Structures are given as C-alpha cells and as structure tokens.
Amino acid sequence: MSVPALQFSDDQADAYDRVAEALRGIGVDLENDTLTPRAEGQGNTVLSVIGKAGSGKTMLLAKLYEALESAGVDVVSGDYEGRRRKDRRTLAILAPTNKAASVLRTRGVPATTIHRILYTPVYDPEYEKIAEWLAGNGDRPTIEGLTEIALDRAYAFYQNNKSIPGALAAAGLRGSDFIKGWKRREEPLDIGFVDESSMLDVRQFEDLQEIFPTLVIFGDPAQLAPVNQSGQMVFDTLPEPSKLILHRIHRQADDNPILDLAHALSDPALRFEDFERMVGEKAAQDDRVVLAGRVESDLMARSPVLVWRNATRIRLIHAFRAAFDAPADALLPGEPLICDGIELPLKHRKKRLDLEARGLIKGAQVIYLGPGKRPGFSRLHVIGAEDPQVSAASIIKIELPDEEEPFIPFAANMGAAFLHGAAVTIHKAQGSQWENVQVFSPDLWAAARMGRVEAGQPLWKRLAYVAITRAEHRLFWVTRARLARPSGPLTVDDLRAAPTPLALKMEALDDG
C-alpha cells in the first residue's frame, strides 16, 4: 500500500518508514499488504515514538493500525481472542488506563488496557461459536435459547463496533452467561503498540516485552515519570537508534492556544509569573483558554480539578460536597470517584480479574449511580469502559481536611476501593483527557516557590505541562482558592446516552 505521505510531516514519515522496516523484518509487509510467518529465532524489537503534545503521535499510531489491518493482521482487543491459526499475525493496541484507551477508541483506534491483554477471558464453548462467527472464523450458529433476531442484533452491533461482549450483550446475554473466567496470557502476540508509555513502570515494560516480540511505545518526554523511578521513563533507557523523535506540527495542531502554552514551558528562562501573564494574554485572544478567579463546581462533577498537593485535593473535595449539599453520611448519585484498587484475597482471584476486566483498575474514573441491591454494593458508571454499568462491593473513602481517618459511606468487607474524584493530583491525571480541564494555579505557584527540579527541569513546569495538556477543548487556569456555586443539583442524566443509529436499527430488527 502507498504511505499517506502528504498527510505526514517529515518526522512522521521517517518514523512510519522505520516502524514499517521493523515490521517487514518479522514478515509483515505494509507496502505490499502481505504476511509471512515469523521466522524462528528472531530477536525482540523495541522502538519508541517520542514527541510532545501536538507532534502527531496519535495520528501516526492510527495510520500504522490502518496499514496493519489492511495487510491482514488480526487486532486482539482483550475481550475475545479467536482460535490460533498457523498463519495468523496479531496486533494489540494498549494504554495504561481505561480513559486513555477510550481516547484512542474515539479516534477509530481499537485500543484496550494493558491489563486486558495480560489476562484473557475464557468463554463458554456454546457462546464461543457466536464469537467465532462474528470474527469471521465460522458459520452462523444455532444456539439454544437465542432467536434468529437476537443473532441479527449481535451481528448488527459487531459491524459497527468490534466488541464481542458488546455484541453478545446486544443479543440479550450478560457477561456471566458467556465469560466463565480469566487466565493469564500464555501465548505471546506478534506486535504491540502502547500509548501514554510515560506512565509505564519497569515491571509493566518487562511484562510487555515478554508478550510482544515487536513493541512500539508512544510517549511524551515532557510528562511526569512514574513515582519511584527518579524522573526516568522507560523509553529513556532505550538506545538512541530506537528513539524516533517527532516535533510539533502546527497544521495538525491548528494553532491550538493550549498547545502554544504547553510548548512555551520549554523556555528555560520562563518564570511562573511570566507564564501566568501568558495565560491571561491567550485568554484575551481565544475563548479556549479561560483565566478563572474561582473553581467551577459544575465541571468538577465530570472532570476533576487538577492539583499538585494532596491537602489541596482534599479541601477541594470537601468544598465540592458542601456546595452540592451532600450528606455527611452518604453519597449523592452523580458524585465522581477514582478507583484506588481491588481489595480481595487471593482465593477470590477470579472475582478480582472480573472487576478489573470491567474497568475497575487503579486510577479508573467512576460515577456513583446509587446503592446496589446488597449491603455494601454500589451501582457505578465506569468512564471510558465499553460496558460501563457495574455493580460492585465497594469500599469508598472520603478524606476530610485535617483528619487522618476518612469517612467511609460504603464499607464492604472486600471489593473495589474508591477515593472521591472531584479533584485529583496531576500525577494521577496523567494519561487522561477531558473536554474541559481546571488547573489550580496556586498549587503550581507553590511548587515554583519551592524551587524543586525533576529530571533537570523545574517541577512546576512539568506539572503545568501535564495539567494543561489534559484539556481536549478548553483550559480553565484557576488563580484563586474560591468555589462557584453549582447551577443545579447533581444528576446522572448525562450518562444515559441518546439512541444511536445502531440502536434504532436494532429496534427495527425487533419490530421485524
């Protein structure tokens, strides 16, 4: 196939050619759309595509995915993996978090989380026939208890969204009907693309190299490194020839004022006060940047305020709950939460894997919908998950200012643990994006006053860069520790999506 060179910058075209060359070495020829089996004894290849925000990393990843799909490589999504064939070549596109994976999916790239590739589902053999048929590896099955209309619904769903669990759900099945368990991946795949690789720690990187003999990691060197890694990211350890560097592409970034601010932070002479003046100038020119004198409580319900200090985070959460008249002993439907991990003993490993596969991994963003049917259970909406509605045993902790012990409105003996999500630290926000982002400037000013340095750069600049590049459309640079009153009560109405053309098509199938 011909490389879409006219759409690429010189940096992107060079990186595309380097990746294509590495793939050709393992029998995947993007130019001629041909596949050959991987030769025995071939060594592992790791390449990194490195660039700051606006350099075109995501566009390059998407074009490489399209070329691999055109060549006949199978994309492994993490929710179902067909039976292995001798001639099969595989690709998985990964991100460290559900939210980061969902950002890629909105751009047409079938991404999943790293965890979903490390652990694969075990399907009931009867329903696996449907999965094989949908994936193009078998004939249309006859399944006891499922009508032809139900199979039509599954087929219609899969044509628009390559999700096997989603298709089976469209046929009226629940996950517990067709997924009988989870197992650690035993067989390696061929090619792995990993976005937001600045978030990877050394252990995850080693796990990925075991699974993928050919690994391409995409990362931003200006972001914050994982905690306890001395400011170093995994791609920093690679030899220089393995690093493919991208620079900002103005025509693709469309002169975005948010990206202008992000790139201005690379100036070593820039002081915090100068940068804040620059924010004000941008705000006067473009409504995509707002110099705000207070935090908007309405926005906090769906996109957290980004802060540096933990004490600031707790105070803002307390102020948010007070603004919405949240009771001291309960949660309101619509309150945001952040998953802090799964607290289950080893004997409940299957349940742990099930919850994690549904998106309840550390750092996942969740909206509380209400209490579950059993004591200690909560109904939850997992942001970015393909099947977002979950009921889970919950341990929800709401930290209070100047108090060591948090308030716990839900305290199951075991289950998914959550912190309140109206405000989060910039470190935890890494890998996520929101349409509107509020950055709490007084915290960054405090970091600037302390004079801390990380990986040779003032910490406040790294924090500011990560925080402002979380904004997809609009940046609110908050200069004062004030909170605006909400315009109305908390709601979950926005989580009930309007009917899509696909849903209407399925209704027509039902009518028949």
C-alpha positions in Angstrom: 0.0 0.0 0.0 1.1 3.6 -0.5 2.1 5.6 2.6 -0.1 8.6 3.0 3.0 10.9 2.8 1.1 14.1 2.1 -0.6 13.8 5.4 2.6 13.3 7.3 5.3 15.7 8.5 8.9 14.7 7.6 9.3 13.4 11.2 6.2 11.3 11.0 7.1 9.9 7.5 10.6 8.9 8.8 9.1 7.2 11.9 6.5 5.4 9.7 9.3 4.1 7.5 11.3 2.9 10.5 8.4 1.1 12.0 7.5 -0.4 8.6 11.1 -1.6 8.2 11.0 -3.3 11.6 7.7 -5.0 10.7 9.0 -6.1 7.3 11.8 -7.9 9.2 9.2 -10.1 11.0 7.2 -10.8 7.8 4.6 -8.0 7.9 5.0 -6.0 4.6 2.9 -2.8 4.8 3.8 -1.7 1.3 2.6 -4.8 -0.4 -0.1 -5.9 2.1 1.5 -9.3 2.6 2.1 -11.5 5.6 4.5 -14.4 6.1 5.0 -16.5 9.3 7.5 -15.1 11.8 10.9 -16.9 11.5 12.1 -18.9 14.4 14.9 -17.4 16.4 14.1 -13.8 15.5 15.1 -11.4 18.4 12.9 -8.8 20.1 12.5 -5.3 18.7 11.5 -2.3 20.8 11.0 1.2 19.1 9.9 4.3 20.8 8.0 7.2 19.1 8.6 10.2 21.3 7.1 13.7 21.0 5.4 16.4 22.9 1.7 17.3 22.6 0.7 18.2 19.1 3.6 16.3 17.4 1.2 13.8 15.7 1.9 10.6 17.8 -1.8 9.6 17.8 -2.2 10.2 14.0 0.9 8.1 13.3 -0.4 5.3 15.5 -3.7 5.4 13.8 -2.2 5.2 10.3 0.0 2.3 11.3 -3.0 0.5 12.7 -4.9 1.1 9.4 -2.0 -0.2 7.4 -1.6 -3.3 9.6 -5.3 -4.1 9.3 -5.2 -3.7 5.5 -2.3 -6.2 5.4 -4.5 -8.7 7.2 -3.1 -8.5 10.7 -5.7 -9.5 13.4 -6.4 -6.9 16.1 -6.7 -8.5 19.5 -9.0 -6.4 21.6 -8.7 -8.1 25.0 -12.4 -9.0 25.2 -12.1 -12.0 22.9 -9.4 -13.9 21.1 -10.2 -16.3 18.3 -8.6 -19.7 18.0 -5.0 -19.6 17.0 -4.1 -20.3 13.3 -0.6 -21.0 12.0 -0.7 -18.2 9.5 -2.2 -15.7 11.9 -0.4 -12.4 12.8 -1.6 -10.3 15.7 -1.6 -6.7 16.9 -2.8 -5.3 20.2 -3.1 -1.5 20.8 -2.8 -0.7 24.5 -3.0 2.1 27.0 -2.3 2.1 30.8 -5.8 3.2 31.7 -9.4 2.8 30.5 -9.7 6.6 30.0 -6.5 6.7 27.8 -7.8 3.7 25.8 -11.2 5.3 25.3 -9.4 8.5 23.9 -7.9 6.3 21.2 -11.2 4.5 20.6 -13.0 7.8 19.9 -10.4 8.3 17.1 -11.2 5.0 15.5 -8.3 3.0 17.0 -9.5 -0.2 18.8 -7.4 0.2 22.0 -7.7 -1.7 25.2 -5.9 -1.6 28.5 -2.6 -3.4 29.3 -4.4 -5.4 32.0 -7.0 -6.7 29.5 -4.1 -8.2 27.4 -2.3 -9.7 30.3 -5.4 -11.6 31.3 -7.7 -13.2 28.7 -11.4 -14.3 29.1 -12.4 -17.9 29.0 -15.7 -18.2 27.0 -18.5 -20.8 27.4 -18.0 -23.1 24.4 -21.6 -22.7 23.2 -21.4 -18.9 23.1 -17.9 -19.0 21.7 -19.5 -20.3 18.5 -21.2 -16.8 18.1 -17.8 -15.1 18.8 -16.1 -17.2 16.1 -18.9 -16.4 13.6 -18.7 -12.7 14.3 -15.0 -12.7 14.0 -15.3 -14.4 10.5 -13.9 -17.7 11.6 -17.0 -19.9 11.5 -20.6 -20.3 10.2 -23.6 -18.7 11.7 -24.5 -20.9 14.7 -27.8 -22.2 16.1 -27.8 -21.6 19.8 -30.5 -22.9 22.1 -32.4 -20.1 23.8 -31.3 -17.4 21.3 -33.6 -16.4 18.4 -32.5 -15.5 14.9 -33.5 -11.9 15.7 -31.1 -11.9 18.7 -28.3 -13.2 16.4 -29.1 -10.4 13.9 -28.8 -7.9 16.7 -25.4 -9.2 17.7 -24.3 -9.1 14.1 -25.5 -5.6 13.5 -23.7 -4.4 16.7 -20.4 -6.1 15.7 -20.5 -4.5 12.2 -20.4 -1.0 13.9 -18.3 -1.8 17.0 -15.8 -4.6 17.0 -16.7 -5.7 20.5 -17.6 -9.4 21.1 -19.0 -8.8 24.6 -21.0 -5.8 23.3 -22.4 -7.9 20.5 -23.4 -10.7 22.9 -25.0 -8.1 25.2 -27.0 -6.8 22.2 -28.2 -10.4 21.8 -29.6 -10.2 25.4 -26.7 -12.1 27.2 -24.9 -11.0 30.3 -21.2 -11.3 30.8 -21.7 -14.0 33.4 -23.5 -16.1 30.7 -20.6 -16.3 28.3 -17.4 -15.4 30.3 -16.6 -18.3 32.7 -13.3 -17.0 34.0 -10.0 -15.3 33.3 -6.5 -16.7 32.7 -3.0 -15.2 32.5 -1.9 -15.0 28.8 0.3 -17.9 28.0 1.0 -17.5 24.3 2.7 -14.3 23.0 1.3 -12.0 20.4 3.2 -10.5 17.5 3.0 -6.7 17.6 2.2 -4.3 20.4 1.6 -0.6 20.2 1.5 1.2 23.6 0.2 4.7 24.0 1.0 7.0 27.0 4.2 5.0 27.7 5.5 7.7 30.0 3.2 6.1 32.6 4.8 2.6 32.3 6.9 1.4 35.2 9.8 -1.0 34.7 7.8 -4.1 35.7 5.0 -3.4 33.2 7.6 -2.7 30.5 9.2 -6.1 31.1 5.8 -7.9 31.1 5.0 -6.3 27.7 8.4 -7.4 26.2 7.6 -10.9 27.2 4.2 -10.8 25.3 5.3 -8.8 22.3 8.5 -9.7 20.3 7.8 -6.4 18.4 6.9 -3.5 20.6 6.4 0.2 19.6 5.8 2.5 22.5 4.5 6.1 22.1 5.3 8.6 24.8 5.7 12.3 25.7 9.1 13.1 27.3 7.8 16.3 29.0 5.3 14.4 31.2 5.8 13.2 34.7 7.6 9.9 35.2 6.0 7.1 37.4 6.5 7.6 41.1 9.8 6.0 42.4 11.5 6.0 39.1 13.8 9.0 39.7 12.2 11.0 36.9 13.2 8.4 34.3 10.8 6.9 31.8 11.1 3.5 30.2 12.0 4.9 26.7 14.8 6.9 28.3 16.6 3.6 28.8 16.5 2.6 25.1 19.5 3.0 22.8 19.4 6.2 20.7 18.7 4.4 17.4 15.5 3.0 18.8 14.1 6.5 19.6 12.0 8.1 16.8 11.6 11.8 17.6 8.6 13.9 16.5 8.3 17.6 16.7 5.2 19.8 16.8 3.1 20.0 13.6 1.3 23.4 13.5 -1.1 22.5 10.7 -2.3 19.4 12.6 -2.4 21.2 15.9 -4.4 24.0 14.2 -2.6 26.7 16.2 -4.2 25.5 19.4 -3.7 28.0 22.2 -3.5 25.3 24.8 -0.6 23.6 22.9 1.0 27.0 22.5 1.1 27.3 26.2 2.4 23.8 26.7 5.3 24.3 24.3 6.1 27.7 25.8 7.1 25.9 29.0 10.2 24.5 27.3 11.8 28.0 27.5 14.4 27.7 30.3 14.1 31.5 31.0 10.4 31.4 31.6 9.3 32.2 35.2 6.0 31.2 36.7 4.8 34.9 36.8 5.6 35.3 33.1 3.7 32.1 32.2 0.6 33.2 34.1 0.7 36.5 32.2 1.0 34.5 29.0 -2.2 32.5 30.0 -4.0 35.8 30.5 -2.9 37.1 27.1 -4.2 33.8 25.4 -7.4 34.1 27.4 -8.0 37.6 26.0 -7.5 36.3 22.4 -9.2 32.9 22.5 -12.1 31.5 24.5 -10.5 28.1 24.6 -8.3 29.5 27.4 -10.0 31.0 30.5 -8.3 32.9 33.3 -10.6 32.0 36.1 -10.9 33.6 39.5 -12.7 30.5 41.0 -13.2 26.8 40.5 -16.4 25.8 38.7 -18.2 23.2 40.9 -20.4 22.1 37.9 -17.3 21.0 35.9 -15.9 19.1 38.9 -18.7 16.6 38.7 -17.3 15.1 35.5 -13.7 16.4 35.2 -11.7 16.8 38.3 -9.7 19.9 39.3 -6.0 19.2 38.8 -3.8 20.0 41.8 -0.3 19.2 43.0 -0.7 18.9 46.7 -2.7 16.2 48.4 -4.0 18.7 51.1 -5.4 20.9 48.3 -7.2 17.9 46.7 -8.9 17.0 50.0 -10.0 20.6 50.7 -11.5 21.0 47.2 -13.4 17.7 47.5 -14.8 18.8 50.8 -15.9 22.1 49.3 -17.4 20.4 46.3 -19.6 18.1 48.5 -20.6 21.1 50.7 -21.6 23.1 47.6 -23.9 20.3 46.4 -25.3 19.7 50.0 -24.0 16.2 50.1 -25.0 14.5 53.4 -22.1 13.7 55.7 -23.1 10.0 55.9 -23.9 9.1 52.2 -23.0 9.7 48.6 -25.3 11.5 46.1 -25.9 9.9 42.7 -23.6 11.7 40.3 -20.6 12.1 42.6 -17.3 11.3 40.9 -15.0 8.6 42.2 -11.5 7.3 41.4 -10.7 3.6 41.8 -7.9 3.0 44.2 -7.5 -0.7 43.5 -9.2 -4.0 44.4 -9.1 -5.3 47.9 -9.7 -9.0 47.6 -7.7 -12.0 49.0 -6.0 -14.4 46.6 -8.8 -17.0 46.9 -11.1 -14.5 45.2 -8.7 -14.1 42.2 -11.5 -14.8 39.7 -13.7 -12.0 41.1 -10.7 -9.6 41.1 -10.0 -10.3 37.4 -13.6 -9.9 36.6 -13.8 -6.5 38.2 -10.5 -5.4 36.6 -11.7 -6.6 33.2 -14.8 -4.5 33.6 -12.6 -1.4 34.0 -12.2 -1.2 37.8 -8.4 -0.8 37.7 -6.4 1.6 39.8 -6.9 5.1 38.5 -10.2 4.4 36.7 -12.8 7.2 36.8 -16.2 6.3 38.0 -19.5 8.0 38.6 -21.6 6.8 41.6 -25.2 5.9 40.4 -26.7 4.7 43.7 -26.6 1.9 46.2 -26.7 -1.7 45.0 -29.2 -4.4 45.8 -27.0 -5.9 48.5 -25.5 -4.1 51.5 -22.0 -2.6 50.8 -22.6 -2.7 47.0 -22.7 0.3 44.7 -24.0 0.9 41.2 -21.3 2.5 39.2 -20.6 4.0 35.7 -17.0 3.4 34.6 -15.9 6.3 32.4 -14.4 5.1 29.1 -15.4 1.4 29.5 -17.2 -0.2 26.6 -19.8 -1.7 29.0 -19.8 1.0 31.7 -22.5 -0.1 34.1 -21.2 -2.1 37.0 -22.4 -3.2 40.4 -19.6 -4.0 42.9 -18.9 -4.4 46.5 -17.3 -1.1 47.4 -15.0 0.5 50.0 -15.5 4.2 49.4 -13.2 6.6 51.3 -13.9 10.3 51.5 -10.9 12.1 53.1 -11.6 15.1 55.3 -9.4 18.2 55.9 -7.0 17.9 58.9 -8.3 14.4 59.8 -6.3 11.2 59.5 -9.3 8.9 59.2 -11.6 9.2 56.2 -15.4 9.0 56.2 -16.5 5.7 54.7 -20.1 5.7 53.3 -19.7 2.2 51.9 -17.6 -0.4 53.7 -17.9 -3.8 52.2 -15.6 -6.4 53.8 -13.9 -6.8 50.4 -14.2 -5.3 46.9 -13.3 -2.3 44.9 -11.8 0.7 46.8 -12.5 4.3 45.8 -11.4 7.8 46.6 -13.5 10.8 45.8 -12.8 12.1 42.3 -13.9 15.8 42.3 -10.2 16.7 42.5 -7.1 14.7 41.6 -3.4 15.2 41.6 -1.7 15.9 38.3 0.3 12.7 38.6 -2.9 10.7 38.7 -4.5 12.6 35.9 -1.7 11.6 33.5 -3.0 9.6 30.6 -6.5 11.0 30.9 -8.1 13.8 28.9 -11.3 15.8 29.4 -13.2 18.2 27.2 -12.8 20.9 29.9 -9.9 21.0 32.4 -9.5 23.2 35.5 -5.9 23.7 36.7 -5.4 25.0 40.3 -2.7 27.6 39.7 -1.9 28.4 43.4 -0.5 24.9 43.8 1.8 25.3 40.8 2.9 28.7 42.2 3.8 26.9 45.5 5.9 24.3 43.5 7.7 27.2 41.8 8.4 28.9 45.1 10.0 25.7 46.4 12.4 25.6 43.5 12.1 21.8 43.1 13.6 20.2 40.0 12.7 16.9 38.3 14.8 15.3 35.6 16.7 18.6 35.0 13.5 20.8 34.7 11.7 22.9 37.3 8.9 20.7 38.7 6.2 23.4 38.3 6.8 23.4 34.5 6.4 19.6 34.3 3.3 19.8 36.4 1.9 22.7 34.3 2.7 20.8 31.0 0.9 17.6 32.1 -2.1 19.5 33.6 -2.8 21.8 30.6 -2.4 19.1 28.0 -5.2 17.1 29.7 -7.6 19.6 28.1 -9.2 18.5 24.9 -11.0 21.7 24.1 -11.0 24.3 26.9 -8.5 25.1 29.7 -9.5 26.9 32.9 -6.5 28.4 34.7 -7.8 29.0 38.2 -6.0 31.7 40.1 -7.9 31.9 43.4 -9.0 29.4 46.1 -12.7 30.1 45.6 -15.5 27.8 44.5 -18.5 28.9 42.4 -22.0 27.7 43.5 -23.4 24.9 41.3 -26.1 25.8 38.8 -28.3 22.9 39.9 -28.2 19.5 41.7 -26.0 16.6 40.8 -27.5 14.4 38.1 -26.7 11.2 36.2 -28.9 12.1 33.2 -25.9 12.8 31.0 -24.8 9.1 31.4 -27.9 7.9 29.7 -26.8 8.2 26.1 -29.3 9.2 23.4 -30.3 6.5 20.9 -27.7 5.9 18.2 -28.4 4.9 14.6 -27.3 1.4 15.6 -29.8 1.3 18.5 -32.6 2.4 16.1 -31.5 -0.3 13.6 -31.7 -2.9 16.4 -35.2 -1.7 17.3 -36.2 -2.2 13.7 -35.0 -5.8 13.8 -37.1 -6.4 16.9 -40.2 -5.0 15.1 -39.5 -7.2 12.3 
